[in-house]
Amino acid sequence: MTARLDIGAVLRLILSYAAEMVGAEVGLIALREPDGTLKVVAFYGIPAHLLPRFAPLLTDLPRLVDLQQRTGWQIPDLQRRLNMVASAVGMPLEQIVSLPLAVDEELLGIIYLLRSGGVAFSHDDRRLLMAFAAQAAIAVRNARLYSELVAEKQRLDAVIENSADGIMILDPYRRVETINRALLRMIGRRREDVLGKHCSEFLALRDVTGKNLCQGRDVEIELPRQGTVYAEGELDRPVGKRTVVGVRFTPLWDEAGCLRNIIVNVVDITRYREAEEMKTTFISVISHELKTPVALIKGYATTLAREDAHWDEETLREGLHIIEEESDRLNGLIDNLLDASRIQAGVLKLELGDVSVPQLARQVVERFSTQTEKHRFELDFPEDFPVVLADEERLRQVLNNLISNAIKYSPDGGVIRVGGWADADQVTVYVADQGIGIPPEEQGRLFQRFYRVDSSLRRKTQGAGLGLFLCKSLVEAHGGRIWVRSEPGKGSTFFFTLPRR
């Protein structure tokens, strides 16, 4: 019995042995639940559907501590309980013995053995059964402890496997014993390709701050006796996007002071690093975008105000025009920043009304056509394009941003087409250009705040990276969506939808 660790098998073995030893026809084992009640977990000699009729043997017992202190584990009025059971099951059960399953005065449960006939359980029967029960209790405790250990390991494995952060357990030689799904996703590997391998084969960091213990030589010298070692860096991945991680190495020492394991926690901090880079970019871009018009306004105003100069009418008109133009540009940048702030705070309001999108697009195109000689504009709306319920000024803002980008990012000119079509539930509007296009890896981030495609042309064009973010937010505020299709060198087409009503 003590060699078995499956608690179900142990209980069935205990019960069958005990019943055979004394010729019992019926047997039960009830184990103690956390709330102190008894629950039948093994039975012998009876069908399962009769188990509820043995309830008198389990209910209304005195407190189990009192059983030990006052009666030596003997259950009072046991014969009366037996008579109730025998009547309920319709069996001539006349003799019963109860055996405690107890270890170190802790009651784990009770064995009941029942038989018919008038011969009572003898003193020798009881002595034999008590000795047997003592061994059985040890087997039950071992099996229960093993079951709890297995359950605890399963819980721990589930926690590790389903953790959002990467977790890995290394042996003292830094070979992988355990690795979870999150870390496998980060490194782009399969579990079978990683287990048993040295962690430096796939957790090599570039531009590391701190120590990367996967590449150290003497790990026991490098690891602290208390605390952890932290490192940051970019993962070397076979394929996939850039991933920046923070890695924490925590050693586990045994009682003799020898290294047992290293727990490695890996956190994907890519978005935090990108946020820092975006913040830096924002400060740089905004500083530049604000300084340029301010410098021009101040320069022209100072020049035109000089008392020692007498400007002709044409020079005055040109200077004032530039001041007005740069003031409008500065005002537009401030408005964009305010709109981005309102969107982030969730307080952007729409003034809804009936809007003719083709007419609105025509107005926007006419304004832009006077600003460029390289580009040709085409409108492509069907005559029956429906009126939509929308905020006209916000839609004008969307079209302004999309057409402005189309002009900026097609420096060699070409056709810019604005059009759309209608379905039963929504309308779709598009702006297409023949410009430089957008790399596939950049397209997923186009609509983020302050993000601008990394290209030489970007560095020559003005902008704070807010236009497409505002387009996305304004379209979604109307209940629509926006997306892009583009290939490098073949131009870009931006689409957005609006509900018809």
C-alpha positions as CSV (number, residue, x, y, z in Angstrom):
1,M,0.0,0.0,0.0
2,T,2.7,2.5,1.0
3,A,4.4,2.0,-2.4
4,R,1.4,3.4,-4.3
5,L,0.9,7.1,-4.9
6,D,-2.5,7.1,-6.7
7,I,-4.9,7.9,-3.9
8,G,-7.8,6.3,-5.6
9,A,-5.9,3.0,-6.1
10,V,-4.6,3.2,-2.5
11,L,-8.1,3.6,-1.1
12,R,-9.6,0.8,-3.1
13,L,-6.7,-1.5,-2.1
14,I,-7.0,-0.7,1.6
15,L,-10.8,-1.3,1.6
16,S,-10.6,-4.7,-0.2
17,Y,-7.8,-5.9,2.0
18,A,-9.6,-4.9,5.2
19,A,-12.9,-6.4,4.1
20,E,-11.2,-9.7,3.2
21,M,-9.3,-9.9,6.5
22,V,-12.4,-10.0,8.6
23,G,-15.0,-11.3,6.1
24,A,-16.9,-8.0,5.8
25,E,-19.5,-7.9,3.1
26,V,-19.7,-4.1,2.9
27,G,-17.0,-1.4,3.3
28,L,-16.7,2.3,3.1
29,I,-13.8,4.8,3.4
30,A,-14.8,8.4,4.1
31,L,-12.1,11.1,4.1
32,R,-12.3,14.3,6.0
33,E,-13.1,17.4,3.9
34,P,-11.5,20.9,4.6
35,D,-14.7,21.9,6.4
36,G,-14.6,18.9,8.7
37,T,-17.3,16.8,7.1
38,L,-16.8,13.2,5.9
39,K,-17.2,12.2,2.2
40,V,-17.2,8.6,0.9
41,V,-14.3,8.2,-1.6
42,A,-14.2,4.4,-1.8
43,F,-16.8,1.6,-1.3
44,Y,-16.9,-2.2,-1.4
45,G,-19.7,-4.7,-1.8
46,I,-22.5,-2.2,-2.6
47,P,-23.6,-0.5,-5.9
48,A,-23.0,3.2,-6.2
49,H,-26.6,4.2,-6.2
50,L,-27.0,3.0,-2.6
51,L,-24.3,5.3,-1.2
52,P,-26.7,8.1,-0.2
53,R,-28.5,5.6,2.2
54,F,-25.3,5.3,4.3
55,A,-25.6,9.0,5.3
56,P,-26.4,8.1,8.9
57,L,-22.8,6.9,9.3
58,L,-21.4,10.3,8.2
59,T,-23.8,13.0,9.5
60,D,-24.4,14.5,12.9
61,L,-21.1,13.2,14.3
62,P,-19.6,15.0,17.3
63,R,-16.6,17.2,16.6
64,L,-13.7,15.0,15.4
65,V,-11.4,16.5,18.1
66,D,-13.9,15.3,20.8
67,L,-13.8,11.8,19.3
68,Q,-10.1,11.7,20.0
69,Q,-10.2,13.3,23.4
70,R,-13.2,11.6,24.9
71,T,-13.7,8.3,23.1
72,G,-10.4,7.3,21.5
73,W,-11.9,7.7,18.0
74,Q,-15.0,5.6,18.9
75,I,-18.2,6.8,17.4
76,P,-21.1,6.9,19.8
77,D,-24.5,5.2,19.0
78,L,-22.9,3.4,16.1
79,Q,-25.2,0.4,16.4
80,R,-28.3,2.7,16.1
81,R,-26.8,4.2,12.9
82,L,-26.1,0.7,11.5
83,N,-29.8,-0.3,12.1
84,M,-30.9,2.8,10.2
85,V,-28.5,2.0,7.3
86,A,-29.5,-1.7,7.2
87,S,-33.2,-0.8,7.0
88,A,-32.5,1.8,4.2
89,V,-30.5,-0.6,2.0
90,G,-32.5,-3.7,2.8
91,M,-29.5,-5.8,3.8
92,P,-29.2,-7.9,7.0
93,L,-26.2,-5.9,8.3
94,E,-25.8,-6.5,12.0
95,Q,-22.1,-5.9,12.8
96,I,-20.0,-2.8,12.2
97,V,-16.6,-1.6,13.2
98,S,-15.1,1.9,12.6
99,L,-11.4,2.4,12.1
100,P,-9.8,5.8,12.2
101,L,-7.3,6.7,9.5
102,A,-5.1,8.9,11.7
103,V,-1.5,10.1,11.6
104,D,0.1,12.0,14.4
105,E,-3.4,12.4,16.0
106,E,-4.7,14.0,12.8
107,L,-7.8,12.3,11.6
108,L,-7.7,11.8,7.8
109,G,-10.8,9.7,7.6
110,I,-12.7,6.6,8.8
111,I,-13.0,3.1,7.5
112,Y,-16.3,1.3,8.1
113,L,-16.6,-2.4,7.8
114,L,-20.1,-4.1,8.0
115,R,-21.2,-7.7,7.9
116,S,-24.3,-9.8,8.5
117,G,-24.7,-12.6,11.1
118,G,-24.7,-12.6,14.8
119,V,-20.9,-13.0,15.4
120,A,-19.4,-9.7,16.5
121,F,-16.0,-8.4,15.5
122,S,-13.6,-10.0,18.0
123,H,-10.9,-8.3,20.1
124,D,-8.3,-9.8,17.8
125,D,-10.2,-8.6,14.7
126,R,-10.1,-5.1,16.1
127,R,-6.4,-5.3,17.0
128,L,-5.5,-6.5,13.6
129,L,-7.7,-3.9,11.9
130,M,-6.3,-1.1,14.0
131,A,-2.7,-2.1,13.1
132,F,-3.7,-2.3,9.5
133,A,-5.5,1.1,9.7
134,A,-2.4,2.7,11.1
135,Q,-0.4,1.6,8.0
136,A,-3.3,2.5,5.7
137,A,-3.4,6.0,7.2
138,I,0.3,6.5,6.3
139,A,-0.4,5.3,2.8
140,V,-3.4,7.6,2.5
141,R,-1.3,10.6,3.8
142,N,1.5,9.8,1.3
143,A,-0.9,9.5,-1.6
144,R,-2.7,12.7,-0.5
145,L,0.6,14.6,-0.2
146,Y,1.6,13.3,-3.6
147,S,-1.7,14.3,-5.1
148,E,-1.4,17.7,-3.6
149,L,2.2,18.0,-4.9
150,V,1.0,17.0,-8.4
151,A,-1.9,19.5,-8.2
152,E,0.5,22.2,-7.0
153,K,2.9,21.5,-9.9
154,Q,0.0,21.6,-12.4
155,R,-1.0,25.0,-11.0
156,L,2.5,26.2,-11.2
157,D,2.9,24.9,-14.7
158,A,-0.3,26.6,-15.7
159,V,0.8,29.9,-14.2
160,I,4.1,29.7,-15.9
161,E,2.7,28.6,-19.3
162,N,-0.1,31.2,-19.3
163,S,1.9,34.1,-18.0
164,A,1.9,37.2,-20.2
165,D,5.6,37.6,-19.6
166,G,8.3,35.2,-20.7
167,I,9.5,32.7,-18.1
168,M,12.4,30.2,-18.4
169,I,14.0,27.9,-15.8
170,L,17.6,27.0,-16.4
171,D,19.8,24.3,-14.8
172,P,23.1,25.3,-13.2
173,Y,24.8,25.0,-16.6
174,R,22.3,27.4,-18.1
175,R,20.5,24.8,-20.1
176,V,16.7,25.2,-20.6
177,E,14.5,23.0,-18.4
178,T,11.2,24.9,-18.8
179,I,10.1,27.7,-21.1
180,N,6.6,29.2,-21.6
181,R,4.6,30.2,-24.6
182,A,5.1,33.9,-24.2
183,L,8.9,33.6,-24.4
184,L,8.7,31.2,-27.3
185,R,6.7,33.8,-29.2
186,M,9.2,36.5,-28.3
187,I,12.2,34.5,-29.6
188,G,10.3,33.0,-32.5
189,R,11.3,29.4,-31.7
190,R,9.5,26.1,-31.1
191,R,9.6,24.4,-27.7
192,E,11.3,21.3,-28.9
193,D,14.1,23.4,-30.5
194,V,14.9,25.1,-27.2
195,L,14.6,22.5,-24.4
196,G,18.0,21.2,-23.3
197,K,19.8,23.9,-25.2
198,H,22.1,26.6,-23.8
199,C,20.2,29.8,-23.3
200,S,22.8,31.9,-25.2
201,E,21.7,30.2,-28.4
202,F,18.5,32.2,-28.5
203,L,18.6,34.8,-25.7
204,A,21.5,36.9,-27.0
205,L,20.8,40.6,-26.5
206,R,22.2,43.5,-28.5
207,D,23.0,46.9,-27.0
208,V,22.6,45.3,-23.5
209,T,22.6,47.5,-20.4
210,G,23.9,45.4,-17.5
211,K,24.9,41.7,-17.7
212,N,23.6,39.1,-20.0
213,L,24.2,35.9,-17.9
214,C,23.4,33.7,-20.9
215,Q,26.8,34.8,-22.3
216,G,28.8,34.9,-19.1
217,R,31.5,32.3,-18.3
218,D,31.3,31.6,-14.6
219,V,27.7,32.0,-13.7
220,E,28.1,31.2,-10.0
221,I,30.5,34.1,-9.6
222,E,28.3,36.5,-11.6
223,L,25.1,35.7,-9.8
224,P,24.5,37.3,-6.4
225,R,23.7,35.3,-3.3
226,Q,20.7,37.4,-2.8
227,G,18.7,39.5,-5.3
228,T,18.7,39.4,-9.1
229,V,20.6,40.6,-12.1
230,Y,18.8,42.8,-14.6
231,A,19.6,43.4,-18.3
232,E,17.9,45.1,-21.2
233,G,18.5,44.7,-24.9
234,E,17.1,43.9,-28.3
235,L,16.5,40.2,-29.1
236,D,18.3,38.6,-32.0
237,R,15.4,36.9,-33.7
238,P,15.5,34.8,-36.9
239,V,12.4,36.6,-38.3
240,G,9.8,39.1,-37.1
241,K,9.7,42.7,-35.8
242,R,12.1,44.4,-33.5
243,T,11.7,43.3,-29.9
244,V,13.2,45.0,-26.9
245,V,13.2,43.1,-23.6
246,G,14.1,43.4,-20.0
247,V,15.6,40.2,-18.5
248,R,15.8,39.4,-14.8
249,F,18.0,36.5,-13.7
250,T,17.1,35.1,-10.2
251,P,19.3,32.3,-8.8
252,L,18.0,29.5,-6.5
253,W,20.6,28.1,-4.1
254,D,20.3,24.9,-2.2
255,E,21.0,24.4,1.5
256,A,24.7,23.6,0.8
257,G,25.1,26.9,-1.1
258,C,25.2,25.3,-4.6
259,L,23.3,26.7,-7.5
260,R,20.2,24.7,-8.2
261,N,18.4,26.7,-10.9
262,I,18.2,30.1,-12.5
263,I,14.8,31.7,-13.0
264,V,14.7,34.0,-16.0
265,N,11.9,36.5,-16.4
266,V,11.7,38.2,-19.8
267,V,9.4,41.2,-20.3
268,D,8.7,42.7,-23.7
269,I,9.3,46.5,-23.2
270,T,9.2,47.3,-26.9
271,R,6.2,49.6,-26.6
272,Y,7.8,51.5,-23.7
273,R,11.0,52.0,-25.6
274,E,8.9,53.1,-28.6
275,A,6.9,55.4,-26.4
276,E,10.2,57.0,-25.2
277,E,11.4,57.3,-28.8
278,M,8.0,58.7,-29.8
279,K,8.2,61.3,-27.0
280,T,11.7,62.3,-28.0
281,T,10.6,62.5,-31.7
282,F,7.5,64.5,-30.7
283,I,9.6,67.0,-28.7
284,S,12.1,67.3,-31.6
285,V,9.4,67.6,-34.3
286,I,7.1,69.9,-32.4
287,S,10.1,72.2,-31.5
288,H,11.0,72.3,-35.2
289,E,7.5,72.7,-36.5
290,L,6.8,75.5,-34.0
291,K,10.1,77.3,-34.4
292,T,10.0,77.5,-38.2
293,P,6.8,79.5,-38.6
294,V,7.6,81.6,-35.5
295,A,11.0,82.4,-36.9
296,L,9.6,83.4,-40.3
297,I,6.8,85.5,-38.8
298,K,9.3,87.3,-36.5
299,G,11.8,87.7,-39.3
300,Y,9.4,89.3,-41.8
301,A,7.6,91.4,-39.1
302,T,11.0,92.8,-38.0
303,T,12.1,93.4,-41.5
304,L,8.9,95.2,-42.5
305,A,8.9,97.3,-39.3
306,R,12.4,98.7,-39.9
307,E,12.3,102.5,-39.7
308,D,15.3,103.0,-42.0
309,A,13.8,101.1,-44.9
310,H,11.0,102.1,-47.3
311,W,9.4,99.1,-48.8
312,D,7.4,99.1,-52.1
313,E,3.9,97.8,-52.1
314,E,4.8,94.5,-53.8
315,T,7.4,93.7,-51.1
316,L,5.0,94.6,-48.3
317,R,2.3,92.4,-49.9
318,E,4.6,89.5,-50.2
319,G,5.9,89.8,-46.6
320,L,2.4,90.1,-45.2
321,H,1.3,87.1,-47.2
322,I,4.1,85.0,-45.8
323,I,3.3,86.2,-42.3
324,E,-0.4,85.2,-42.8
325,E,0.5,81.9,-44.4
326,E,2.9,80.9,-41.5
327,S,0.3,82.1,-38.9
328,D,-2.2,79.8,-40.5
329,R,0.3,76.9,-40.4
330,L,1.1,77.6,-36.8
331,N,-2.6,77.8,-36.0
332,G,-3.3,74.5,-37.8
333,L,-0.5,72.8,-35.8
334,I,-1.9,74.1,-32.5
335,D,-5.4,72.9,-33.6
336,N,-4.1,69.5,-34.3
337,L,-2.4,69.3,-31.0
338,L,-5.6,70.3,-29.2
339,D,-7.7,67.8,-31.2
340,A,-5.2,65.0,-30.3
341,S,-5.5,66.0,-26.7
342,R,-9.3,66.0,-26.9
343,I,-9.3,62.6,-28.5
344,Q,-7.0,61.2,-25.9
345,A,-9.2,62.6,-23.1
346,G,-12.4,61.3,-24.9
347,V,-14.1,64.7,-25.1
348,L,-14.1,65.2,-28.9
349,K,-17.6,66.3,-30.0
350,L,-19.2,65.9,-33.4
351,E,-21.8,68.3,-34.9
352,L,-23.8,65.9,-37.1
353,G,-25.7,67.0,-40.2
354,D,-26.4,65.9,-43.8
355,V,-23.2,66.0,-45.8
356,S,-22.6,65.5,-49.5
357,V,-19.2,63.9,-49.6
358,P,-18.6,64.4,-53.4
359,Q,-19.4,68.1,-53.0
360,L,-17.1,68.4,-49.9
361,A,-14.3,66.5,-51.8
362,R,-14.7,68.9,-54.7
363,Q,-14.2,72.0,-52.5
364,V,-11.1,70.5,-50.8
365,V,-9.6,69.5,-54.2
366,E,-10.2,73.0,-55.6
367,R,-8.3,74.5,-52.7
368,F,-5.3,72.2,-53.1
369,S,-5.2,72.5,-56.9
370,T,-4.0,76.1,-56.5
371,Q,-1.1,75.0,-54.4
372,T,0.6,72.5,-56.7
373,E,1.4,72.5,-60.4
374,K,2.9,69.0,-60.5
375,H,-0.3,67.1,-59.6
376,R,-3.5,66.5,-61.4
377,F,-6.7,65.8,-59.4
378,E,-9.5,63.5,-60.4
379,L,-12.9,63.0,-58.7
380,D,-14.5,59.6,-59.0
381,F,-17.9,59.5,-57.3
382,P,-21.1,58.0,-58.8
383,E,-24.0,60.4,-59.4
384,D,-26.2,58.6,-56.9
385,F,-23.7,58.8,-54.1
386,P,-25.9,59.2,-50.9
387,V,-25.9,61.9,-48.4
388,V,-24.4,60.8,-45.0
389,L,-25.0,61.9,-41.5
390,A,-21.6,63.4,-40.4
391,D,-19.7,66.4,-39.1
392,E,-18.8,68.3,-42.2
393,E,-15.9,70.2,-40.8
394,R,-14.4,67.0,-39.3
395,L,-14.7,65.2,-42.7
396,R,-13.1,68.2,-44.3
397,Q,-10.2,67.8,-41.8
398,V,-9.9,64.1,-42.8
399,L,-9.8,64.9,-46.5
400,N,-7.4,67.8,-46.0
401,N,-4.9,65.5,-44.2
402,L,-5.2,62.7,-46.7
403,I,-4.8,64.9,-49.8
404,S,-2.0,66.9,-48.2
405,N,-0.1,63.7,-47.5
406,A,-0.8,62.5,-51.1
407,I,0.9,65.7,-52.4
408,K,3.8,65.6,-49.9
409,Y,4.7,62.0,-50.6
410,S,4.4,62.1,-54.4
411,P,7.1,64.8,-55.0
412,D,7.4,63.9,-58.7
413,G,3.7,64.7,-59.2
414,G,1.1,62.5,-60.9
415,V,-2.6,61.9,-60.5
416,I,-4.3,62.2,-57.1
417,R,-7.7,60.5,-57.3
418,V,-10.5,61.1,-54.8
419,G,-13.5,58.9,-55.1
420,G,-15.9,56.4,-53.4
421,W,-18.8,54.1,-53.6
422,A,-21.8,53.2,-51.5
423,D,-23.1,49.9,-50.1
424,A,-26.4,49.2,-48.4
425,D,-25.1,50.2,-44.9
426,Q,-22.0,52.4,-45.5
427,V,-20.1,54.5,-47.9
428,T,-16.4,54.1,-48.7
429,V,-14.2,57.0,-49.7
430,Y,-10.6,56.8,-51.0
431,V,-7.6,59.0,-51.8
432,A,-5.0,57.5,-54.1
433,D,-1.7,58.9,-55.2
434,Q,1.2,57.8,-57.4
435,G,3.9,58.6,-54.9
436,I,6.8,56.7,-53.1
437,G,4.5,54.2,-51.3
438,I,4.8,52.8,-47.8
439,P,6.9,49.7,-46.8
440,P,4.7,46.9,-45.5
441,E,6.4,46.8,-42.1
442,E,5.5,50.5,-41.5
443,Q,1.9,50.3,-42.5
444,G,0.6,48.9,-39.2
445,R,2.0,52.0,-37.3
446,L,0.9,54.8,-39.7
447,F,-2.1,55.8,-37.6
448,Q,-0.2,56.1,-34.3
449,R,0.4,59.5,-32.7
450,F,3.5,61.3,-33.9
451,Y,4.6,58.4,-36.1
452,R,6.1,59.3,-39.4
453,V,7.4,56.8,-42.0
454,D,11.2,56.6,-41.9
455,S,12.5,57.9,-45.2
456,S,14.7,60.5,-46.7
457,L,11.6,62.3,-48.0
458,R,10.1,62.4,-44.5
459,R,13.1,64.4,-43.3
460,K,12.5,67.0,-46.0
461,T,8.8,67.4,-45.4
462,Q,7.0,69.3,-42.7
463,G,4.6,67.6,-40.2
464,A,4.3,66.4,-36.6
465,G,2.9,63.0,-37.3
466,L,-0.6,63.8,-36.1
467,G,-2.5,63.9,-39.4
468,L,-3.3,60.2,-39.8
469,F,-3.8,59.7,-36.1
470,L,-6.5,62.5,-36.3
471,C,-8.0,60.9,-39.5
472,K,-8.3,57.5,-37.7
473,S,-9.8,59.0,-34.6
474,L,-12.3,61.2,-36.5
475,V,-13.4,58.4,-38.8
476,E,-13.9,56.0,-35.8
477,A,-15.8,58.7,-34.0
478,H,-18.3,58.6,-36.9
479,G,-18.5,54.8,-36.5
480,G,-16.3,54.0,-39.5
481,R,-12.8,52.6,-40.1
482,I,-9.7,53.6,-42.0
483,W,-7.0,51.6,-43.7
484,V,-4.2,51.8,-46.3
485,R,-3.0,49.7,-49.3
486,S,0.4,50.5,-50.6
487,E,3.5,49.2,-52.3
488,P,6.9,51.0,-52.3
489,G,7.3,52.9,-55.5
490,K,3.7,52.3,-56.6
491,G,1.8,54.8,-54.6
492,S,-0.7,54.6,-51.7
493,T,-4.4,54.4,-51.4
494,F,-6.2,55.4,-48.1
495,F,-9.7,54.2,-47.6
496,F,-12.3,55.1,-45.0
497,T,-15.9,54.1,-44.4
498,L,-18.8,56.0,-42.9
499,P,-22.3,54.6,-41.9
500,R,-25.0,55.8,-44.3
501,R,-27.2,57.0,-41.4
